């Protein structure tokens, strides 16, 4: 077993090599405890609990500096950058595409499934596709209202048509 000075030197080296503040805080708590500081003083100084200090001291004694490392590395996307680009290019080549077809393509070619439909929607958006179903006509369209509006526009154009052609009046849409 290393001496206290050896353990402190190992902690100092490890703190210089790591960039994660949480790991540094763990190492600092252990170092201060090894230097003989009281747990309550360390916990107040580092804004932690006393159990935090004792927990990381015990882990350090068992595993060394490796025990102070963060265990969680975060999740990464299922598709790497090249695979994602390949899928986006495949989407762009499709004349007609549904979300279900995209799901099947990714499942068959890449052997994975997303848990959320939003992941598929994001791929479609990246390829400048929409996941929303298009309609052949506007369901809110009222033919009577449309015809009435067309008649109004024709009347207005008859009144001001000469001004528009002579560029005395401009129309913005």
C-alpha positions in Angstrom: 0.0 0.0 0.0 1.3 3.5 -0.9 2.2 6.0 1.8 -0.1 9.0 2.4 2.4 11.2 0.4 2.3 8.7 -2.5 -1.5 8.7 -2.5 -1.5 12.5 -2.4 1.0 12.6 -5.3 -1.2 10.2 -7.3 -4.3 12.3 -6.6 -2.4 15.5 -7.7 -1.3 14.0 -10.9 -4.7 12.6 -11.6 -6.4 16.0 -10.9 -4.0 17.6 -13.4 -4.9 15.0 -16.1 -8.7 15.1 -15.8 -10.9 17.9 -17.0 -14.2 16.9 -15.3 -15.0 19.1 -12.4 -17.0 16.3 -10.6 -14.0 14.0 -10.7 -11.7 16.8 -9.4 -14.2 17.5 -6.6 -14.0 13.8 -5.6 -10.2 13.8 -5.7 -10.1 17.0 -3.7 -12.3 15.6 -1.0 -10.1 12.5 -0.7 -6.9 14.6 -0.7 -8.1 16.9 2.1 -9.2 13.9 4.1 -5.8 12.3 3.7 -4.2 15.6 4.8 -6.1 15.2 8.1 -9.0 17.7 7.6 -12.3 16.9 9.3 -15.2 15.7 7.1 -17.4 18.5 8.2 -14.9 21.1 7.2 -14.3 19.4 3.8 -18.0 19.1 3.1 -18.5 22.8 3.9 -15.5 23.8 1.8 -16.6 21.7 -1.2 -20.4 22.2 -0.7 -21.0 18.5 -0.3 -22.3 16.2 2.4 -20.1 14.4 4.9 -21.2 11.1 3.3 -19.8 12.3 0.0 -16.3 12.6 1.6 -16.4 9.2 3.3 -17.9 7.5 0.2 -15.1 8.7 -2.2 -12.4 8.0 0.4 -13.5 4.4 0.8 -13.7 4.0 -3.0 -10.3 5.6 -3.5 -8.8 3.2 -0.9 -10.3 0.2 -2.7 -9.8 1.2 -6.4 -7.3 4.1 -6.4 -7.8 7.0 -8.8 -9.7 4.8 -11.3 -12.5 4.6 -8.7 -13.0 8.4 -8.9 -13.8 8.4 -12.6 -17.3 9.0 -13.8 -19.0 5.7 -14.7 -21.6 7.3 -16.9 -20.2 8.3 -20.3 -23.6 9.4 -21.8 -25.4 7.9 -24.7 -24.4 8.2 -28.3 -26.7 8.2 -31.3 -27.4 4.9 -32.9 -26.1 5.9 -36.3 -22.5 7.1 -36.6 -21.9 10.1 -38.9 -21.2 8.1 -42.0 -24.3 5.9 -41.5 -26.4 8.9 -40.8 -25.2 10.6 -44.1 -25.9 7.3 -46.0 -29.5 7.2 -44.6 -30.1 10.9 -45.4 -28.9 10.3 -49.0 -31.1 7.2 -49.3 -34.1 9.3 -48.1 -33.3 12.0 -50.8 -33.4 9.3 -53.5 -36.9 8.2 -52.6 -39.8 9.5 -54.6 -42.4 8.5 -52.0 -41.5 7.7 -48.5 -43.3 6.9 -45.3 -42.0 6.8 -41.8 -42.7 3.0 -41.7 -40.6 2.5 -44.8 -37.7 4.5 -43.2 -38.0 2.4 -40.1 -37.8 -0.8 -42.1 -34.8 0.5 -44.1 -32.9 1.3 -40.9 -33.9 -1.9 -39.2 -32.9 -4.1 -42.2 -29.7 -2.3 -43.3 -28.3 -1.1 -39.9 -30.0 -3.6 -37.5 -31.4 -1.0 -35.1 -34.6 0.6 -34.1 -35.2 4.0 -32.5 -37.4 4.1 -29.4 -39.0 7.4 -30.5 -40.5 8.3 -33.8 -38.9 11.8 -33.3 -35.6 10.2 -34.3 -37.0 9.2 -37.7 -38.7 12.6 -38.1 -35.3 14.3 -37.5 -33.7 12.2 -40.2 -36.5 13.1 -42.6 -36.1 16.8 -41.7 -32.4 16.6 -42.3 -33.1 15.2 -45.8 -35.7 18.0 -46.3 -38.7 15.7 -46.2 -41.7 16.1 -44.0 -43.2 13.3 -41.9 -46.6 14.9 -42.2 -49.1 13.4 -44.6 -50.0 15.7 -47.5 -53.5 16.1 -48.7 -54.8 16.5 -52.2 -57.1 19.3 -51.2 -57.7 21.7 -48.3 -60.2 20.1 -46.0 -61.3 23.6 -44.8 -61.9 25.0 -48.3 -65.4 26.3 -48.8 -66.1 26.7 -52.5 -68.8 29.4 -51.9 -66.4 31.6 -50.0 -63.6 31.1 -52.6 -65.9 32.1 -55.5 -67.2 35.2 -53.5 -63.5 36.3 -52.8 -62.7 35.8 -56.5 -65.6 38.1 -57.5 -64.4 40.8 -55.0 -60.9 40.6 -56.4 -62.1 40.9 -60.0 -64.2 44.0 -59.1 -61.2 45.6 -57.4 -58.9 44.9 -60.4 -61.5 46.4 -62.8 -61.4 49.6 -60.8 -57.7 49.9 -60.3 -56.4 47.8 -63.2 -55.2 50.9 -65.2 -53.3 52.2 -62.2 -51.5 48.9 -61.8 -50.5 48.7 -65.5 -49.3 52.3 -65.5 -47.3 51.5 -62.3 -49.1 54.3 -60.3 -50.2 51.6 -57.9 -48.3 48.6 -56.6 -49.9 45.4 -55.3 -48.2 43.2 -52.7 -49.2 39.7 -52.0 
